[in-house]
């Protein structure tokens, strides 16, 4: 159906969304955040597990280092970009809820397929499928939570949900440590566990509602009204005082062509957030995808253990961001987290002792915990509801090209220059991302329409 044939938003749609905007507490069941967080848990588990699985995959499939990195890591990132772009665009057309189901189905299929791969060709296919689901899911979850949460708590609620998910990144090294050294097919069990988590998340997600913002903009006013009325009742029950709604503050335009993102006024934001994610992912995926193998070749034989201890920093970083994300501007917090990242990479690269490597890994994990969901929230809220998932997909999805570069070339830089030079360079690319964030709009505590205007 063309944009012109879609139901036109009415004054009633503006009234419904204005009623939602005046709610200043989380006005949905609390366990919804746990449901979304469970899906996030799988997402970050999968982002991390491939790095620990690669050494055993290399041995079983007789691959060189560059082959395994490209075929098992870069292929997943290509799938990530494709999934985010296609499913993100579909979510703006067909709704957030439907696509949240599609993404978790794809990730479950991909993870079980990874585990069952009998050779390189099947591993390539299923890493691509997994990547599609993971990439689109990160897009949709950030959009979905942002469209349900009140303006003054939007960042805190998003990062709280992320905190549940980032634990997946924190526990993965320990699961890998328990499975891979002792089992010849330990890498397969690593993916099977991920598939089981995805199935649990899939079943739970059927309880979630559609975004009332999306419903109102697509003419499904009765459903949107019912959802917002329920939110108002819960808000009052939780002690909130509801002000009079102001429909004049609400943007109810619809039918947003994807190409409009590449024209003013949104093309500048696309450029800023694309560059931000491109530079951030160079280091992010270089570290997550290559560190375990690089540590081994550098003589740090307990590298997985060091990364596991350092991974305690993931929830620590998310916890720190929960405290500050709605009190300070997003852009400055992102810059601060990249300074922590640079410090961590310099310590890891120096590798003066086991303790220094562990502290460096902890700081790097803390920075990742601080940066990721704050950056996802900031990206999603910077585009209007009618194109929020499309805008996010264009920036974050295509920005993952930086991740492919980092994953592929960090080992080459280390072998050509030095261990320190490789990690110092990805530390600097992270800092560049933080500096780019300063060009973004004001967002903390503002209604979505004011941020995305």
N, C-alpha and C positions, 0 to 999 in steps of 0.2 A: 504494500500500500504506500502510495506517495505521501510526502509530508502534507500536500494540499488536501489529501483525502482523509487524513486523520481527524478525529474529533477536535474541534477548536476549544481551547480553554475558555471558560466563562467566568463572570464575576463570582460565581459560587466557588470555583476552583481557587481563586485568590483568597476568598473568605476562609476556606478550609486550611490553606497553607498559612495564612496569617494567624489562625487559631493555634496551629502547631508551633509557629515561631515564638509565641508568647510563653510557651511552656519552658521553664528554666531548670527542670530536674529530669533525670532519666525516668520516663513515664511508661516503660514497657517492662514485662517480667525480667527480673535480673538474670534468670538462667538463659535468656537469649544470648547474652554476652558469652556465656560458657559454651553455648552451641557454636557460635561463630569462632570462638577461640580454639575449639577442637579442630575445626578445619584448618585454622592457621597453624596449629601444632603440626599437622601433616606437612603443610607447605614448607615450613622451615626445617622440619626433619628431612624432607626430600632435598632441599637446597644443600644441606650439609652432608647427607649420607654418601653422595656420589664421590666426594673427595676421599672418603675413607675406603670406598669400595674399589677405586681405580687400581691400586697396586695388585690386588688379587685378580681383578679382571685382566690386567696386563699379562699375568702369569698364565691364566687359564686359556685366554684367546691368543697368546703369543704376539702381543702388540708392543710396539715401541712406545716410548713416553708420549711423543707428539701425536701418534695415532689415537691412543686411548684418551688423551685430553680432548682432542678434536671430536672424536666420535661419541664419547660418553658425556662430555661437558658442553662443548660448543653446540652440538646438535640439540641438546636440551634447551639451550638459550635461544636458538632459532625458533624452536617450538614455542618457547615463552613469548617471544615477540609476535609470532603469528597468532597464537591463542589470544593474547591480550588485545590485539588489533581487531580480530574478527569477532570474538565473543564480546569484547567491550562495545563495539558498534551495535551488535545484536541486543545488548542489554539496554542501550538507549532506545531501541525500537520495541523490544518485546518484554522488557522488565528485568529488574534486578533478581527477583526470586527465581525465575525460571533458569536464568543463566548460572545462579549459584548452585543449582542442582546439576546442571550440565558440567560445570567445572570440576565438581567433586567426583562425578562419574568418570570423567576423563582421567583424573589423577589416580583413582583406584585401578582402572584398567591399565594405565601406564605402569604403575608400580608392580602389580602382579605380573605384567608382561615383562618388565625388567628382570624380575626374579626368575622367570621361566625361559629367558633367552638362551637358545642353544648355540648361538653364534653371533658374529658381529652384525649381520644384517638385521636380525630381529632386535638386537639391543638398540641399534640406531632408530628403528621404527618406534619402539616403546619409550625410549628417552625423549623422542620428539612429542609423542602423545602426552607423556607426563609433563613435559615443559609447557605444552598448550594449556593444560589444566591449571598448573601452578601459576603461570603468568596471568591468566585471566582471573584467577581467584584472588590474587593480591589486589588487582584492580577493583574487583567488585566488592570485596569486603571493606576496603577503605571508603568507597563510595557509599555503600549501604549504611555503615555505621554513621558516617558523616551526615547522611540524610535523615537519620532517626534521632541523633543526639541533639540536645539543646546547645545553642551557640556558646554559652559561657563554659560548658563542660565538654565540648566536642573533642578537643584534643585529649583531655584526660581519659574520657571513655574509650576513644580509639586506641590509646596506648595501653589502657588496662586490658582490653581485649587482646592486643598484641602481646602483652606480658604472658598470657596463657599460651599463646602460640610460640613465643620465643624460647620457652622451656624446651620445645622440641629441638631447637638448635643446641641447647645446653646439654641435653641428655644423649644426643646422638653419638658423641665421641665415646661415651662410656658403653653404650650398646655395641658400637663397633669394636671396642676393645674386648668386650666379652665374647663376641661372635667370630671375628675375622682371624685372630691368631690361632684359635683352637679348632676351627672347622675349615675344611678345604672348600666348602661352599658357603662360608659365612656371609659373603657379600649377597648371596641370594636371600638368606634369612633377613638380612638388613632391609631389603626391599619388601619382603613379605610382611614384615611388621608394619612398614609404611602403608601397605595396601589395606591391612586390617584396620588401622587408624582411620583411613579414608572412608571405609565402609561404615564405621561407627559415626563419623561426621555426616555422611550422606543420610543415614536414617534419622539423625537428630534434626537435620536442616528442614525436613518437611514440616516442622512445627513453626518455622519462621513466617512472618507476614511479608507482603510486598511493601515496598517503600511508598508511603502515602504521597510523597512529592511526585513520584513517577505516576502513580494512579491519577492524581488530580490533573496533571498535564496531559494525560492521555484519555481524558473524558470519562474515567471510571469513578465518577464522583460519589456514588453511593458507598462504594468500598472505602474510598479515602475518608469520607465523612465518618463512617463507622469506626475506622482505625483511630482517627484523631479524637473522636468522642471518648473512646476507651482510654486514650492517653490522658485526656483532660481529667477523667475520673480518677485515674491512678495518681496524677500529679496533685490533685486536691487532697486525696487520701494521704499523701506523703508530706502534706503541710505547705504546698505551694500556693501562692496567691496569684491568680490569673488576671493579667491586665486586659483591657479591651483590645481586641485584635485590630490591626491596621493594614487592611488589604492593599493600600497604596504602596507599601514597602515591598510587595511581592512581585516577582517576575514570573509571569505565566506564559511566556512565549514558548512555542513548540516548533517542531519541524525543522530541526537544526541540521543542515547538510554538513557532512564530514569535511568537505572542502572549505567551509567557512572558518574552520580552525586555522587555516593557512592564510587567512586574510586579517587585516586589522579589525577589531582591536586585540584578537586572541593570538595572532601569529607571534607577537613578542613573548607572550607567556609560554607558548609552545617551545620557542627557542631557548628560553631560560631554563625550563624544567627538563627539556631534552638534554641540554648541556650538563645540567646538574647531575642527572642520573647516569649519563654516559661516563663522566669522570669518576663518579662514586663507584660504579660497578666495575671499573678497571681493577681497583684494589680489592673490592669486596669479593669478586669471584676469583681473582688471583689468589687471595689468601685462603678462601674456603675450599677452592678446588685443588690447589697445588701445595699448600703448606705441609700436609702430612708427608707427601712424597719427597718434597724438598728437604724437610727435616731429616728424613731417613738417609738421603744421599749426602747430607752435610755431616753425618756422623751422630746426629741426635736420635739415637735408636728408640728412645722412649717418647718420640715426638707426638704420638697419638695421646699419650698420657698427659703431656704438657698442654696440648690443646684442650683436653678434657677438663683439666684443672682451670685453665684460663677461661673456659666457657661459662664458668660461674658469673663472669662479667655480663653475659647477655641479660639475665633478669635484673641485675644490678643497674645496668644502663637504662633499661625500660622503667625501672622504679624511679630513678632520678628524673627521667623525662616526665613521668606522671606528675611529679611535684612542681615542675616548672612550665609545662607546655601551655597552660592557659593563663599563666601569670606573666610570661615574657613573650615577645614576638618570636614566632616560629623560626624566622630566618637567622636570628642571633643564636638561638639554641642549636640550630644545625651547624653553624660555623663553629661553635664551641665543641660540638661532638667531633668535628673533623680535626681539631687541634689534638684532642685525646687520641684519635686514630693515628695521627702522625707520630705522636710520642710512642705509641705501642709498636708501630712498624719499625721505628728506629731502634728500639730495644730488641725486638725480635731479630732484626738484621745484624745487630752487634753480636748477639749470641755469646757474650762473655762468659756466661755460666748458665746452668740449668735454671737457677732462680731468676736470672734476667730474662730468659726466654719465657718463663711462666708469667712473669709480671707483664711483659710485652703482650703476650697472648690475652691476658686478662684485660689490659687496657684496650686492645683491639676489639675484643668481644663487648666490652662496655660501650665503646663508641658505636658499634653496630646496633646494640640494643637501644642507644639513644637516638641514632639517626633514622633508622628505617621507617618505623611507623609515623614518626613526626614528619618525615619527608613524604610518605604516602598520603597522610592526611592533608598536608599542605598542598600537594599536587592536585588531589581530587577537589578540594574546596575552591581552587582557583579557576574552575570552569563551571559554567551554568548547568543546571539540572538537565536540560535538554541534550547536553553533550558531555556530561561529566565523565562517563566511562570511556567515551571516545577520546576525549582530551587526555585523560590519564594514560590510555593505551598508547597514544601517539608519542607521549613523552617517555614514559617508563618502559613500554614494550620495545620501542625502537632504541631507546637508550641502553638496552641490554647488549647492544653491539659492543659497548665498552667492556662488558663482562667477558665476551668472547675474546677480545683483544688481551685482557688481563690474564685469563686462563691459559691462552695459547702462548703468550710471549713472556710471562714471568719466568718460566724455566729457562728460556733462551737467554734472557737478560742475566739471570743468575750464573749460567754457565759461561756467558761471554764476558761479563764484567766481574761481579762478585756476589756472594750471598747478601752482603749488606746493601749493595747498590740496588739489587732487585727489590728488596723490601722498602728501602728508602724511597724509590721511585713511586711505588704504589701508595706510600704514605703521602707523598706530595700530590698525587692525583686526587686523593681524598680531600686534602685541604683545598684544592682548586674548586671542588664541588661545593664546599662550604662558602667560599668567597662568591661563587655564582649565585648561591641562595639569597644573597643580600639584594639582588636585583628583583626579587619577587615582591608581591603585594603584601600589605598588612593583612593579618588574618585572625590573630588570637582574640577570642571573645566576640567576634563579629558574626552577624547573621550570614548565611551562605550567599544570599543575593547581594550583600554588600561586598563580600570578598570577590565574588565572580563577576561583578559588574564591569 
